[in-house]
Amino acid sequence: MNPYIEILRPGNAVMGAISIILVALIDKTLSIPVILAMITVFFETAAGNVINDYFDYNIDLINKPERPIPSGRISLKNGRNYAYFLFTAGTVCGFLISYLTNNWIPFIIVLIADVILYLYAYKLKYTPLIGNLAVGFMTGFGFVFGGFSINNPNIVMISLYLGFFAFVMTTARELAKDIEDIEGDKADGARTLPILIGAKIPAILSAILIVIDSALCPILYFNHIFGFYYLIVIAIAVILFLYSAFLIIKSQDKVTAAKVSKYLKIGMLIAFVAFVAGSF
């Protein structure tokens, strides 16, 4: 794969854009602002991935040496400039959305996202728990951005629901990833929660967040946001979520933490499918 595509982590960027598609499906609408919102989230997510790899160069030499920058396929300077280009592209798209809808909240959200994504890569990721919350917040922010881009008060409220669920589960996954990356983070002098207090408490916190989110999932059905098909599909995700919580409580070794991170990601993808199924 071309390193300039690989560094975007296009799968993650597309997942971000899917949040807009899901909100649009709920509203059963497709417009230029919605399409621009998808492109915006793709650019912003990709920019966050690239700037993160730029600042994570030393850590990735240990944890992920095959990535484009530590492997030498992209220079540090080119990686930084590439990130700046993607941030600019996302911000321009956000401006166009606000101009077309005469609603400047989407543009403000993009500007806030630019700042948080950069600060996360530069500093926040090294701040215990705050870095995890920042990633969760940005994931949930995608749904909220979609709601405001559609500019429908009812959809805005629904997007806040979805954003909260994404925030909680992503934060849980980030805690598991910190446990997985202890070795490389220690070598780079990072101060993640597992390094400071050990892996057990972050594992328990991750499991609690997973259980809370799993328990709250049916609310979207009982509040008539999604239909019966949502309940069927989300049950599969909930089973995977709860199994992940069990695993991370049982063991906090690197292999288990990696499995939990993977399972939670798969579970979130299934949850996205549940959102789509529940919209019909």
Contacts in CASP RR format, 6 or more apart in sequence:
PFRMAT RR
TARGET T0000
AUTHOR 0000-0000-0000
METHOD contacts of the structure
MODEL  1
MNPYIEILRPGNAVMGAISIILVALIDKTLSIPVILAMITVFFETAAGNV
INDYFDYNIDLINKPERPIPSGRISLKNGRNYAYFLFTAGTVCGFLISYL
TNNWIPFIIVLIADVILYLYAYKLKYTPLIGNLAVGFMTGFGFVFGGFSI
NNPNIVMISLYLGFFAFVMTTARELAKDIEDIEGDKADGARTLPILIGAK
IPAILSAILIVIDSALCPILYFNHIFGFYYLIVIAIAVILFLYSAFLIIK
SQDKVTAAKVSKYLKIGMLIAFVAFVAGSF
3 68 0 8 1.000
3 71 0 8 1.000
3 73 0 8 1.000
3 74 0 8 1.000
4 68 0 8 1.000
4 74 0 8 1.000
4 82 0 8 1.000
6 67 0 8 1.000
6 68 0 8 1.000
7 49 0 8 1.000
7 50 0 8 1.000
7 53 0 8 1.000
7 67 0 8 1.000
7 68 0 8 1.000
7 69 0 8 1.000
7 74 0 8 1.000
7 79 0 8 1.000
7 82 0 8 1.000
8 46 0 8 1.000
8 49 0 8 1.000
8 50 0 8 1.000
8 86 0 8 1.000
9 46 0 8 1.000
9 49 0 8 1.000
10 46 0 8 1.000
12 45 0 8 1.000
12 49 0 8 1.000
13 41 0 8 1.000
13 42 0 8 1.000
13 45 0 8 1.000
13 46 0 8 1.000
13 49 0 8 1.000
14 42 0 8 1.000
15 45 0 8 1.000
15 268 0 8 1.000
15 269 0 8 1.000
15 272 0 8 1.000
16 41 0 8 1.000
16 42 0 8 1.000
16 45 0 8 1.000
16 139 0 8 1.000
16 142 0 8 1.000
17 38 0 8 1.000
17 39 0 8 1.000
17 41 0 8 1.000
17 42 0 8 1.000
17 45 0 8 1.000
18 272 0 8 1.000
19 41 0 8 1.000
19 139 0 8 1.000
19 140 0 8 1.000
19 142 0 8 1.000
19 143 0 8 1.000
19 145 0 8 1.000
19 146 0 8 1.000
19 162 0 8 1.000
19 166 0 8 1.000
20 34 0 8 1.000
20 37 0 8 1.000
20 38 0 8 1.000
20 41 0 8 1.000
20 142 0 8 1.000
20 145 0 8 1.000
20 146 0 8 1.000
20 149 0 8 1.000
21 38 0 8 1.000
22 143 0 8 1.000
22 162 0 8 1.000
22 272 0 8 1.000
22 275 0 8 1.000
22 276 0 8 1.000
22 279 0 8 1.000
23 143 0 8 1.000
23 146 0 8 1.000
23 147 0 8 1.000
23 150 0 8 1.000
23 155 0 8 1.000
23 158 0 8 1.000
23 159 0 8 1.000
23 162 0 8 1.000
24 30 0 8 1.000
24 34 0 8 1.000
24 146 0 8 1.000
24 150 0 8 1.000
25 275 0 8 1.000
25 276 0 8 1.000
25 279 0 8 1.000
26 155 0 8 1.000
26 158 0 8 1.000
26 225 0 8 1.000
26 275 0 8 1.000
26 279 0 8 1.000
27 150 0 8 1.000
27 152 0 8 1.000
27 155 0 8 1.000
28 279 0 8 1.000
29 150 0 8 1.000
31 150 0 8 1.000
32 100 0 8 1.000
33 97 0 8 1.000
33 100 0 8 1.000
33 101 0 8 1.000
33 106 0 8 1.000
33 149 0 8 1.000
33 150 0 8 1.000
33 151 0 8 1.000
34 146 0 8 1.000
34 149 0 8 1.000
34 150 0 8 1.000
36 93 0 8 1.000
36 94 0 8 1.000
36 96 0 8 1.000
36 97 0 8 1.000
36 100 0 8 1.000
36 149 0 8 1.000
37 93 0 8 1.000
37 94 0 8 1.000
37 97 0 8 1.000
37 106 0 8 1.000
37 145 0 8 1.000
37 146 0 8 1.000
37 149 0 8 1.000
37 150 0 8 1.000
39 90 0 8 1.000
39 93 0 8 1.000
40 90 0 8 1.000
40 93 0 8 1.000
40 94 0 8 1.000
40 97 0 8 1.000
40 106 0 8 1.000
40 110 0 8 1.000
40 145 0 8 1.000
41 142 0 8 1.000
41 145 0 8 1.000
41 146 0 8 1.000
43 86 0 8 1.000
43 87 0 8 1.000
43 89 0 8 1.000
43 90 0 8 1.000
43 93 0 8 1.000
44 86 0 8 1.000
44 87 0 8 1.000
44 90 0 8 1.000
44 110 0 8 1.000
44 113 0 8 1.000
44 114 0 8 1.000
44 117 0 8 1.000
46 86 0 8 1.000
47 83 0 8 1.000
47 86 0 8 1.000
47 87 0 8 1.000
47 89 0 8 1.000
47 90 0 8 1.000
47 114 0 8 1.000
47 117 0 8 1.000
48 83 0 8 1.000
48 86 0 8 1.000
48 87 0 8 1.000
48 117 0 8 1.000
48 118 0 8 1.000
48 120 0 8 1.000
48 121 0 8 1.000
50 79 0 8 1.000
50 82 0 8 1.000
50 83 0 8 1.000
50 86 0 8 1.000
51 80 0 8 1.000
51 83 0 8 1.000
51 87 0 8 1.000
51 117 0 8 1.000
51 118 0 8 1.000
51 121 0 8 1.000
51 122 0 8 1.000
52 120 0 8 1.000
52 121 0 8 1.000
52 125 0 8 1.000
53 60 0 8 1.000
53 67 0 8 1.000
53 68 0 8 1.000
53 69 0 8 1.000
53 79 0 8 1.000
54 69 0 8 1.000
54 76 0 8 1.000
54 79 0 8 1.000
54 80 0 8 1.000
54 83 0 8 1.000
54 121 0 8 1.000
55 121 0 8 1.000
55 122 0 8 1.000
56 121 0 8 1.000
57 69 0 8 1.000
57 70 0 8 1.000
57 76 0 8 1.000
58 187 0 8 1.000
58 188 0 8 1.000
59 181 0 8 1.000
59 184 0 8 1.000
59 185 0 8 1.000
59 187 0 8 1.000
59 188 0 8 1.000
59 190 0 8 1.000
60 67 0 8 1.000
60 69 0 8 1.000
60 70 0 8 1.000
61 70 0 8 1.000
62 183 0 8 1.000
62 184 0 8 1.000
62 187 0 8 1.000
62 188 0 8 1.000
63 181 0 8 1.000
63 183 0 8 1.000
63 184 0 8 1.000
63 185 0 8 1.000
64 70 0 8 1.000
65 71 0 8 1.000
68 74 0 8 1.000
69 75 0 8 1.000
69 76 0 8 1.000
69 79 0 8 1.000
74 82 0 8 1.000
87 114 0 8 1.000
87 117 0 8 1.000
87 118 0 8 1.000
90 110 0 8 1.000
91 110 0 8 1.000
91 111 0 8 1.000
91 114 0 8 1.000
93 110 0 8 1.000
94 106 0 8 1.000
94 107 0 8 1.000
94 110 0 8 1.000
95 107 0 8 1.000
95 110 0 8 1.000
97 106 0 8 1.000
97 107 0 8 1.000
97 149 0 8 1.000
98 104 0 8 1.000
98 105 0 8 1.000
98 106 0 8 1.000
98 107 0 8 1.000
101 149 0 8 1.000
101 151 0 8 1.000
103 148 0 8 1.000
103 151 0 8 1.000
105 148 0 8 1.000
106 145 0 8 1.000
106 146 0 8 1.000
106 148 0 8 1.000
106 149 0 8 1.000
109 141 0 8 1.000
109 144 0 8 1.000
109 145 0 8 1.000
109 148 0 8 1.000
110 145 0 8 1.000
112 141 0 8 1.000
113 138 0 8 1.000
113 141 0 8 1.000
113 145 0 8 1.000
116 124 0 8 1.000
116 134 0 8 1.000
116 137 0 8 1.000
116 138 0 8 1.000
117 138 0 8 1.000
119 134 0 8 1.000
120 131 0 8 1.000
120 134 0 8 1.000
120 135 0 8 1.000
120 138 0 8 1.000
124 130 0 8 1.000
124 131 0 8 1.000
124 134 0 8 1.000
125 131 0 8 1.000
125 134 0 8 1.000
125 190 0 8 1.000
126 189 0 8 1.000
126 190 0 8 1.000
126 191 0 8 1.000
126 192 0 8 1.000
127 191 0 8 1.000
128 191 0 8 1.000
128 192 0 8 1.000
128 193 0 8 1.000
128 196 0 8 1.000
129 193 0 8 1.000
131 174 0 8 1.000
132 171 0 8 1.000
132 174 0 8 1.000
132 175 0 8 1.000
132 178 0 8 1.000
132 193 0 8 1.000
133 171 0 8 1.000
135 170 0 8 1.000
135 171 0 8 1.000
135 174 0 8 1.000
136 166 0 8 1.000
136 167 0 8 1.000
136 168 0 8 1.000
136 170 0 8 1.000
136 171 0 8 1.000
136 174 0 8 1.000
137 167 0 8 1.000
139 163 0 8 1.000
139 166 0 8 1.000
139 167 0 8 1.000
139 170 0 8 1.000
140 162 0 8 1.000
140 163 0 8 1.000
140 164 0 8 1.000
140 166 0 8 1.000
140 167 0 8 1.000
140 170 0 8 1.000
141 163 0 8 1.000
142 163 0 8 1.000
142 166 0 8 1.000
143 159 0 8 1.000
143 160 0 8 1.000
143 162 0 8 1.000
143 163 0 8 1.000
143 166 0 8 1.000
144 156 0 8 1.000
144 159 0 8 1.000
144 160 0 8 1.000
144 163 0 8 1.000
146 155 0 8 1.000
146 159 0 8 1.000
147 155 0 8 1.000
147 156 0 8 1.000
147 158 0 8 1.000
147 159 0 8 1.000
148 156 0 8 1.000
148 159 0 8 1.000
150 156 0 8 1.000
158 225 0 8 1.000
161 219 0 8 1.000
161 220 0 8 1.000
161 223 0 8 1.000
161 225 0 8 1.000
162 220 0 8 1.000
162 275 0 8 1.000
165 213 0 8 1.000
165 216 0 8 1.000
165 217 0 8 1.000
165 220 0 8 1.000
165 271 0 8 1.000
166 268 0 8 1.000
168 209 0 8 1.000
168 212 0 8 1.000
168 213 0 8 1.000
169 209 0 8 1.000
169 210 0 8 1.000
169 213 0 8 1.000
169 241 0 8 1.000
169 264 0 8 1.000
169 268 0 8 1.000
169 271 0 8 1.000
170 268 0 8 1.000
171 209 0 8 1.000
172 205 0 8 1.000
172 206 0 8 1.000
172 207 0 8 1.000
172 209 0 8 1.000
172 210 0 8 1.000
172 213 0 8 1.000
172 264 0 8 1.000
173 206 0 8 1.000
173 260 0 8 1.000
173 261 0 8 1.000
173 264 0 8 1.000
173 265 0 8 1.000
173 268 0 8 1.000
175 193 0 8 1.000
175 194 0 8 1.000
175 202 0 8 1.000
175 203 0 8 1.000
175 205 0 8 1.000
175 206 0 8 1.000
175 209 0 8 1.000
176 203 0 8 1.000
176 206 0 8 1.000
176 244 0 8 1.000
176 248 0 8 1.000
176 257 0 8 1.000
176 260 0 8 1.000
176 261 0 8 1.000
176 264 0 8 1.000
177 257 0 8 1.000
177 261 0 8 1.000
178 185 0 8 1.000
178 192 0 8 1.000
178 193 0 8 1.000
178 194 0 8 1.000
178 202 0 8 1.000
179 194 0 8 1.000
179 199 0 8 1.000
179 202 0 8 1.000
179 203 0 8 1.000
179 248 0 8 1.000
179 252 0 8 1.000
179 254 0 8 1.000
179 257 0 8 1.000
180 254 0 8 1.000
180 257 0 8 1.000
180 258 0 8 1.000
180 261 0 8 1.000
181 192 0 8 1.000
182 192 0 8 1.000
182 194 0 8 1.000
182 195 0 8 1.000
182 199 0 8 1.000
182 254 0 8 1.000
183 254 0 8 1.000
184 190 0 8 1.000
185 192 0 8 1.000
185 195 0 8 1.000
186 195 0 8 1.000
193 201 0 8 1.000
193 202 0 8 1.000
194 202 0 8 1.000
194 252 0 8 1.000
199 252 0 8 1.000
199 257 0 8 1.000
200 252 0 8 1.000
203 248 0 8 1.000
203 249 0 8 1.000
203 252 0 8 1.000
204 249 0 8 1.000
206 245 0 8 1.000
206 248 0 8 1.000
206 260 0 8 1.000
207 245 0 8 1.000
207 246 0 8 1.000
207 248 0 8 1.000
207 249 0 8 1.000
210 241 0 8 1.000
210 242 0 8 1.000
210 244 0 8 1.000
210 245 0 8 1.000
210 264 0 8 1.000
211 242 0 8 1.000
211 245 0 8 1.000
213 241 0 8 1.000
214 238 0 8 1.000
214 241 0 8 1.000
214 242 0 8 1.000
214 245 0 8 1.000
217 234 0 8 1.000
217 237 0 8 1.000
217 238 0 8 1.000
217 271 0 8 1.000
218 231 0 8 1.000
218 234 0 8 1.000
220 226 0 8 1.000
220 230 0 8 1.000
220 234 0 8 1.000
221 227 0 8 1.000
221 228 0 8 1.000
221 230 0 8 1.000
221 231 0 8 1.000
221 234 0 8 1.000
226 274 0 8 1.000
226 275 0 8 1.000
226 277 0 8 1.000
226 278 0 8 1.000
226 279 0 8 1.000
227 278 0 8 1.000
227 279 0 8 1.000
227 280 0 8 1.000
228 278 0 8 1.000
229 274 0 8 1.000
229 277 0 8 1.000
229 278 0 8 1.000
229 280 0 8 1.000
230 274 0 8 1.000
230 275 0 8 1.000
230 277 0 8 1.000
230 278 0 8 1.000
230 279 0 8 1.000
232 274 0 8 1.000
232 277 0 8 1.000
233 270 0 8 1.000
233 273 0 8 1.000
233 274 0 8 1.000
233 277 0 8 1.000
233 278 0 8 1.000
234 270 0 8 1.000
234 271 0 8 1.000
234 274 0 8 1.000
236 267 0 8 1.000
236 270 0 8 1.000
236 274 0 8 1.000
237 267 0 8 1.000
237 268 0 8 1.000
237 270 0 8 1.000
237 271 0 8 1.000
237 274 0 8 1.000
240 263 0 8 1.000
240 264 0 8 1.000
240 266 0 8 1.000
240 267 0 8 1.000
240 270 0 8 1.000
241 263 0 8 1.000
241 264 0 8 1.000
241 267 0 8 1.000
243 263 0 8 1.000
244 259 0 8 1.000
244 260 0 8 1.000
244 263 0 8 1.000
244 264 0 8 1.000
247 256 0 8 1.000
247 259 0 8 1.000
247 260 0 8 1.000
247 263 0 8 1.000
248 256 0 8 1.000
248 257 0 8 1.000
248 260 0 8 1.000
250 256 0 8 1.000
END
